Amino acid sequence: MFEHGYIQIYTGDGKGKTTASLGLALRAIGHGWKVLIAQFAKGDQANYYGEIISSSKLMPNLEIAQFGLDRVVYSHNIKMEDYKEARKGWEYAKNAINSKKYQLIILDEINICADLGMVKISEIKEVLINKPKNLEIVLTGRRAHPELISLAHLVTEMNPVKHYFDQGVAARQGIEY
């Protein structure tokens, strides 16, 4: 293993933030790492998201925990239950980060939770600053907060150039979920 784990952010309006983090998880698992993906603001749909379906079949070193209702959360559909789920997920993630059980933890869509005020920026910063030295943490989601960007060691912004959604193509099973 290595001595220093870094903080990575995958953000932007383009497709591929979660997908990139899943690729990183797959690579880490290939090297025997224990990986946790905590998904925020995405529904409790175990047979909907491809990463959930495949994780139990293919990757015993991968755990995925979901904290959300049966839909993706946006500013126009947020409800009190979404705040409760985000809090529950954040407590779970904090415990996992401090457990020293994992080498990689992905906080999928945590940037959305921060942007919508579901988890406080100050709390996220405190946990990241005090994380175990050798733990790699990835934060995904649109609108990453400038303070988190400043704290991160690597930031990638996904920007759409062209997308079939603009021509009315809905999310496709196996590609977008």
C-alpha positions, 0 to 999 in steps of 0.5 A: 500500500502507499503512505499517502491517500489523496482527495479527488473531485470529479465534477461538472455538468458532463456525463462520467463523474460516477463512471470515472469513480467506478473505474477507479474502484475497479482498478483499486479492487484489482490490486486487492484494496477494500473499497466503499462507494457511498451513494448520496441522493440516488434512489434505493433501487438495488436492481436499477443501477448497474453498479449495484447489480454487478458489485455483489456478483463480481467484487467481494472487496466492494461495498456500495451503500445507498442513501436516497429515495427512489429517485435522483435529487435535484433542487426542484424535487428535494424533500425533507426525507432527502435531507434525512437520507443525506444525514444518514449517509453522511454519518455512515460515510464518516464512520467508514472513513474513520474505521481504517477498514478501506483504502478507497472511499467514493462519496458519490454525489456528495457535491450535490448534497453540499450544494443543496445544503443537505450536508454542510461544507464545514463538516465535509472539510473537517472530515477530509482534513482529518481523514486517515493519511493513507485513505484515498477519497473521491467526491463526485457530483455537479457544482463542487464547492470552491472550498472543497476544490481548494482542499482537493489534490486532484480535480477533474471537471467533466464538460459536455460538448455534445450529448444525445439527451439534447435530442430527447434520448432518455437515460439508457440502461447499462450506459447511464445507470 
